[in-house]
Amino acid sequence: MVRIERAAWGGWSGCVSIDNGLINLIVTTDVGPRILHFGRDGGENQLAVIDADQGQTGGDEYRFYGGHRLWHAPESIERTYVPDNQPVEVETIPGGVTLTQPVESSTRIQKQITLVMADDQPQMRLTHRLINQGLWPVELAPWALTMCAPSGVGILPLPPLASHDPHNLLPHASVHLWPYTRMNDPRWTWGERFILLRQDENATAPQKVGAFTSQGWIACARAGVLFVKTFSVSVEHLYPDRGSTAEMFTDHAMLEIETLGPLITLQPGQFVDHTETWTLLDGIPQPETEHDVLLHILPHVEAILDRVPPSS
């Protein structure tokens, strides 16, 4: 049974706790929309929270806060880093809540996240919505970013391999690098079926990768807990960041696993949704190699995908 309660957390008084006895999720209504805590019931937070930003509200500076957020891509200073420091509206719905942000004054885009927790599974469904409240069409893509707590390993699946034959003469996937990406950084494992990215609190430079992968999942494993996000991919549409459906980023403070929707032209008054399903499993060894992923991670992900196909 899902329990929804008002709570204080991390210096914010206006928070909501959602719990089903297996997992617990906490959102704040003081800023955002932001998910601040996600963990096994009674367990540690699997999300990173920026200590200096805890409890902060108001002001004109952009704050990362931590946890999970919704952006619209492509990334730029003007559109991406609009402060979300004001209270959000919260509506309680069966199994969860809907959080709605005030309209961004400069972009006229309004962000909304609807969270619904499963009754008897360690699982959440998140619907991210961008609404064009302006007078002009806007080209954008929904972008769901989750900051995971330090010391984890991000896992990004690559498309299946195939033989070199007349049926496989053209590329079927792409990997995208940022100007600060260093492929020889020891935090990377570039495998045949997966890219692994390890978070290191002693690191001095960030790393990022994006990829067009149609597998419909991305994950973070840390401290015996596996956090899996599933989502849908459209092979018929263009994606931002040179065609990335999923991305991973890390610095000294956290590891970020990100999913993106297709680029669309959003007309005034229209909205676009991007849905993720979150699953949290414990007792899963943290992988060090690609073989570890095949042995300990992939069977659980495949079971999740069998039960809950990637969401649209």
C-alpha positions in Angstrom: 0.0 0.0 0.0 1.3 3.4 -0.9 1.5 6.0 1.9 1.8 9.7 1.1 2.7 12.1 3.9 3.8 15.7 4.4 7.3 15.9 5.8 10.4 18.1 6.3 13.7 17.0 4.8 17.1 18.4 4.2 16.3 21.9 5.4 13.1 22.2 3.3 9.9 22.2 5.3 7.5 21.6 2.4 8.3 18.0 1.3 6.2 15.0 0.5 7.2 11.4 1.3 5.9 8.5 -0.8 6.4 5.0 0.6 5.2 1.5 -0.2 7.2 -0.5 2.4 9.8 -1.4 -0.2 11.0 2.0 -1.4 10.8 5.6 -0.2 10.8 8.7 -2.3 10.9 12.4 -1.1 10.1 15.5 -3.2 10.1 19.1 -2.2 7.4 21.6 -2.9 9.6 24.6 -1.9 11.6 24.6 -5.1 11.8 22.5 -8.3 10.2 20.2 -9.2 12.9 18.1 -7.6 13.1 14.6 -6.3 15.6 14.7 -3.3 15.6 11.1 -1.9 15.1 7.7 -3.5 16.1 4.6 -1.6 15.1 1.2 -0.3 12.8 1.6 2.7 15.0 2.4 5.7 18.1 2.4 3.4 20.4 5.2 2.4 19.6 7.8 -0.3 20.7 6.7 -3.7 20.5 10.3 -5.0 23.2 12.9 -4.5 22.2 16.2 -2.8 24.4 19.3 -3.0 25.2 20.1 0.7 25.6 23.9 0.0 22.1 24.0 -1.6 20.1 22.2 1.0 17.2 24.2 2.4 17.8 27.1 0.0 14.9 28.8 -1.7 14.4 32.0 -3.7 16.9 34.2 -5.4 18.1 34.6 -9.0 21.0 32.3 -9.0 20.7 28.8 -10.5 21.2 26.0 -7.9 21.7 22.3 -8.8 20.2 21.2 -5.4 20.8 17.5 -6.5 18.5 14.6 -6.9 16.3 14.4 -10.0 15.2 17.2 -12.3 13.6 18.0 -15.6 15.4 20.1 -18.2 14.7 20.9 -21.9 17.4 20.2 -24.4 19.6 21.3 -26.2 21.6 22.7 -23.3 22.5 26.4 -23.3 23.1 28.9 -20.6 20.0 30.9 -21.5 17.4 28.1 -21.7 18.9 25.5 -19.3 20.0 27.4 -16.3 16.7 29.3 -15.6 16.5 29.2 -11.7 13.8 26.9 -10.3 14.0 28.4 -6.8 10.3 29.1 -6.4 7.6 26.9 -4.8 5.8 24.3 -7.0 2.1 23.3 -6.9 1.5 19.8 -5.6 -1.5 17.7 -6.4 -2.0 14.4 -4.6 -3.2 11.6 -7.0 -3.6 7.8 -6.4 -0.2 6.4 -5.6 1.7 9.7 -5.9 1.8 13.4 -6.7 2.0 15.8 -9.6 4.4 18.7 -9.2 4.0 21.8 -11.4 6.5 24.6 -11.7 5.6 28.2 -12.4 6.1 29.1 -16.1 9.7 30.0 -16.8 9.7 33.8 -17.4 12.3 33.8 -20.1 11.5 30.6 -22.1 7.7 30.4 -21.3 8.1 26.7 -20.8 6.4 25.1 -17.8 7.7 21.9 -16.2 5.7 19.2 -14.6 6.5 15.8 -13.1 3.9 13.2 -12.1 5.1 10.4 -9.8 3.2 7.2 -9.3 4.5 4.4 -7.0 3.7 0.8 -7.5 1.7 -0.8 -4.6 3.9 -4.0 -4.2 7.0 -3.5 -6.3 10.2 -1.4 -5.7 9.1 0.7 -8.7 8.1 4.3 -9.6 6.6 5.7 -12.9 7.6 9.3 -13.7 6.0 11.3 -16.4 7.9 14.4 -17.3 5.9 17.1 -19.1 7.0 20.3 -20.9 4.2 22.8 -21.7 4.7 25.7 -24.1 2.9 28.6 -22.4 4.4 31.1 -24.9 3.3 32.7 -28.1 5.8 31.0 -30.4 6.7 27.5 -31.4 9.8 26.1 -29.6 12.1 23.3 -30.7 13.1 21.2 -27.7 13.4 17.8 -26.2 12.5 16.6 -22.7 15.6 15.7 -20.7 15.4 13.8 -17.4 18.5 13.9 -15.2 19.2 11.9 -12.1 22.2 12.7 -9.8 23.3 9.5 -8.1 25.2 9.4 -4.9 29.0 9.1 -4.9 30.9 5.8 -5.5 28.6 4.3 -8.0 29.1 2.9 -11.5 26.9 4.0 -14.4 26.0 1.5 -17.0 25.0 2.5 -20.6 24.0 -0.4 -22.9 25.2 -0.4 -26.5 23.3 -2.0 -29.4 23.9 -5.8 -30.0 26.8 -6.7 -32.1 26.4 -8.4 -35.5 28.7 -10.0 -38.1 30.4 -8.2 -40.9 28.4 -9.3 -43.9 26.3 -7.7 -46.7 23.4 -7.1 -44.3 25.6 -5.0 -42.0 27.4 -2.5 -44.1 26.2 0.7 -42.4 26.6 2.0 -38.9 23.7 1.2 -36.5 24.6 3.4 -33.5 26.7 6.3 -32.4 28.7 7.5 -29.3 29.1 11.2 -28.6 31.9 12.9 -26.8 32.1 16.3 -25.1 35.1 18.6 -25.4 36.2 17.6 -21.9 35.7 13.8 -22.4 39.0 11.9 -22.2 38.6 8.3 -23.4 41.8 7.2 -21.6 40.4 8.4 -18.2 40.5 5.4 -15.8 36.9 5.9 -14.8 35.8 4.6 -18.2 35.3 1.0 -19.4 34.6 0.9 -23.1 33.1 -2.6 -23.6 31.5 -4.5 -26.5 28.0 -4.3 -25.0 28.2 -1.6 -22.3 29.9 1.6 -21.4 30.8 1.8 -17.7 31.6 5.1 -15.9 32.8 5.0 -12.3 32.3 7.9 -9.9 35.5 9.0 -8.1 35.4 11.6 -5.3 39.1 12.3 -5.9 38.6 13.2 -9.6 39.6 16.6 -10.7 37.8 16.8 -14.0 34.3 15.9 -15.3 33.5 13.2 -17.9 30.5 12.7 -20.1 29.3 10.5 -22.9 26.1 10.3 -24.9 24.9 7.5 -27.2 22.0 6.6 -29.5 21.0 3.3 -27.9 17.6 1.7 -28.5 17.8 -0.7 -25.5 15.6 1.6 -23.5 17.5 1.5 -20.2 20.3 3.0 -18.2 21.5 2.1 -14.7 23.6 3.0 -11.7 25.0 0.4 -9.3 26.4 1.3 -5.9 26.8 -0.2 -2.5 24.8 -3.4 -3.4 21.9 -1.5 -4.8 20.9 -1.4 -8.5 19.0 1.6 -9.8 17.5 1.1 -13.3 15.7 3.7 -15.4 13.7 2.4 -18.4 12.3 4.5 -21.2 11.2 4.3 -24.8 13.3 5.2 -27.9 11.9 6.2 -31.3 14.2 5.2 -34.1 12.2 7.4 -36.5 12.9 10.7 -34.7 15.9 12.9 -34.2 17.4 13.4 -30.8 19.4 16.2 -29.3 23.2 16.1 -28.6 24.0 14.6 -32.1 21.4 11.9 -31.6 21.7 10.9 -27.9 18.9 8.9 -26.3 20.9 8.5 -23.0 23.9 10.1 -21.4 26.2 9.7 -18.4 28.1 12.5 -16.6 30.4 12.4 -13.5 32.4 14.8 -11.4 33.9 14.6 -7.9 30.5 14.9 -6.3 28.1 12.6 -8.2 27.3 10.4 -11.1 24.4 11.4 -13.4 22.3 9.1 -15.5 20.2 10.9 -18.1 17.5 10.1 -20.7 16.2 12.2 -23.5 13.1 12.4 -25.6 13.1 13.2 -29.4 13.4 16.8 -30.6 10.1 18.3 -31.5 8.6 21.7 -32.4 6.2 22.4 -29.5 3.4 24.7 -30.6 1.9 27.3 -28.2 -0.4 25.5 -25.7 0.9 22.1 -26.5 2.8 19.7 -24.3 5.2 16.8 -24.7 5.7 13.9 -22.2 8.7 11.7 -21.5 8.2 8.8 -19.2 10.7 6.8 -17.1 10.1 3.8 -14.9 12.5 3.5 -11.9 13.3 0.2 -10.2 15.5 -0.2 -7.2 16.9 -3.7 -6.3 19.2 -4.6 -3.5 21.7 -7.4 -3.0 23.3 -6.7 -6.4 27.1 -6.7 -6.6 28.6 -3.5 -8.0 30.2 -4.4 -11.3 33.9 -3.8 -12.0 34.0 -5.3 -15.5 31.7 -5.8 -18.5 31.5 -9.5 -17.6 30.1 -8.5 -14.2 27.3 -6.6 -15.9 26.4 -9.6 -18.0 26.5 -11.9 -15.0 24.9 -9.8 -12.2 23.1 -6.8 -13.8 21.6 -7.8 -17.2 19.4 -10.6 -16.0 17.6 -8.2 -13.6 17.3 -5.5 -16.3 15.8 -8.0 -18.7 13.3 -9.2 -16.1 12.3 -5.5 -15.5 11.8 -5.0 -19.3 9.7 -8.1 -19.6 7.4 -6.9 -16.8 7.4 -3.2 -17.7 8.1 -2.5 -21.4 9.9 0.9 -22.0 7.4 3.7 -21.5 6.4 6.2 -24.2 
